[in-house]
Amino acid sequence: MNKITILLVLFALTLSACSGQATPAPANSTTDSYLSPNLDTAYDGALPVRNQLTLGILELDGTPNAVTPEQAQTLLPLWQALLGTQKSGTAAQAEISALLEQIEGTLTSEQLAAIGDLQLTQTDLQEWASANGVTLGSGGGQPGQGQGLTPEERATRQAAEGRTPGSNSGGGASTALLNAVITYLESLVP
């Protein structure tokens, strides 16, 4: 890792440590509570901001709004840190929010508008997963699946589907998306 990468990771960790009042996300949380100033999550079937950014960056490849190699150098350690928070399952929401905010801050307003215009949904996530050989759990990330369940029932369903508590909607697709965007960004870094 180069010096800039190390500094960015340390900065992200320092931000989360300095927040003081941060509490870990509940174990039964299935979505990030990060609210983007740029991306809407109020439309029917909208993906959480994390997945909109991840899938959106992949969808921008080959367009005039594709991530540049310079942006990739900044984005790569942020996405790697976000993957680390997902794998740990114990990250504070403040840490996740800080990383997502930094990712959005690295993208241009045109890139963010292009991602927003995609209006990415659970169906888009399912199509991406299918096209990339990612198997979704039996809930399949379908809107409405798991609603009305108690936290214990939801945790039992997640365990039966092989999902870890704290992973967001789409189960394995979310981790696969993170790995895909990291691989994509690594291909752009000189």
N, C-alpha and C positions, 0 to 999 in steps of 0.2 A: 504494500500500500504506500502511496506517496504521501508526502507531508500534508497536502491539502486534504486528502481523504481522512487521515488520522485526525486532523484538526476539526473537520466537520463532524465526525463521529463523537469526538470529545465534547464539542459544542452542544450537540444534541443531548448527550448524557448530562452535561452540566445544566442545561435548561430544565431537564426533568428533575434533577436533584434540587435545584433552587426553588422549585415550585412549592416545596414545603407542605402544602395542604393537599397534595395529590393523593388520591387513594386508588388502589388497583381496581380495574374494571371488574364488575361482578363476574363470577365464574360462569354464569348462565347467559352472559351478554352474547348476542349473536350479530350485532352490528356496531360499528364505530359511532360514537356520539358526536364526532367532529362535524361542525357545520361550516360548510365552505361559503366564502363570500362570492364565489364564482360559479359553483356547480349546484344545480337544483336537485333535490331528492324528493320533491313533492309530487312528481308525476307518477302515474300508475306503473307499478313494477320497477321503479327506479332503483338502480344499484346504489349501495352506500358510496360515499365519496371516494374511499380508498379504491374500490373496484372500478369506479368510473375513471379515476386517474390512471390506474394500471391498464385496463383494457383500452382506454382512450389513447394512451401513449403508443400502444401496439398498433392501434387502428390508424394513427397518424403517419406511420411508416410509409414512405413512398409518396407522400403528399407534400405540398409546399410548406406545411406546418410541422413536418417531421422534426424530432429532436435533433439538435446539432451535436457534433462531437464535444464541443465545449460544454454544452448543457449536460451531456452524458457524464462527463467527469464529475460534475457537481451532484447530479442525481444518483449516480451509482451507489455511493456510500449511504445515502439517505434511504434508498430502497433496501439495501442490505440490512441496515439498522431496523427498518420496519419488519423485514422478514424475521430478524432476531426477536423482536417483540412478540410476533405471532407465535413463534416456536416456543418461547418461554411461557406464554400464557399468563404471565404475572405482571405485565407492563402496566404502568399507570396510564389512564386515558390521557393525562396531560402530556406524557411522553409521545404517545401515538399522535395526538393532535399537533404537537410541535413539529414532528416529522412531516405530517401531511401539509402543514402550513409552509414549511420550508420547500417541499416539493412544488407546491403551487407557486411559491415565490420565484422558483427557478424557471418556470414556464412563462412564455410570453402571454400577453392578453389575447393575442390571436390564437395561440395554441389552446388556451383555456376555453375560448369561445367555440373553437372547432370541436373540442371534447364535449362541451355543453350541448352543442347542436346535434351531436350524435344521439342524445336522449337514450343512453344505454340502460337496458333493462335486464331482468332476470333471463328473459328469452335470449338476449344477445350473449349473456354469460353461458347459457346452456349450449348455444350454437358454437361458441368459441371452444368450450370444453369438448364437445363432440368432435369438432374439426381437429383438435389437438390430442385426442385419445385420452382425455381426462374423464374418469367415471365419477359421476356425482352420486351422493348417497341416495337412499330410497326416497327421501324427501325432495331430492332433486333441486333444492333451492326454489321451489315453486312458491309464489306468493301465497300466503295463507297457511302454508304447511307449518305446523307447530304452534299456530296461534291458538290461544285458549288452553294451552298446556301449563301445568304448574312448573316451576323451575326444576323440580325433581324429575317430572315426566320428560321435560325437554332434555335434561342431562342424560336420562336413560336412552332417549331416542338418539342423541348425538353419539353416545357410546356404542349403541347398536350399529350405527352407520359408520363408525370408525372416525368420527370427528372429535377433535379435542375441545374441551370447554374454552370459550373465549374466541374460537375461530369464527369468522364472520360468515354471512350467508354464502351458500355455495360449497361449503365444506372444503373438499380437496381442490375444488376449482380455485379458491382464493389463494392457496399456497402455490398451486400450479401457475396462476397468473403472476404472482410475485416472482417466482423463479423465471418465468418467461420474460418479464420486463427486465430483470437483472441480466439475463443472458443477452437480450437485445441491446441493452446499454453497454455491456462489456464489448459487444461487437463494434460499437461506435467509438470507443475510447482508443485513441492512437497508441 
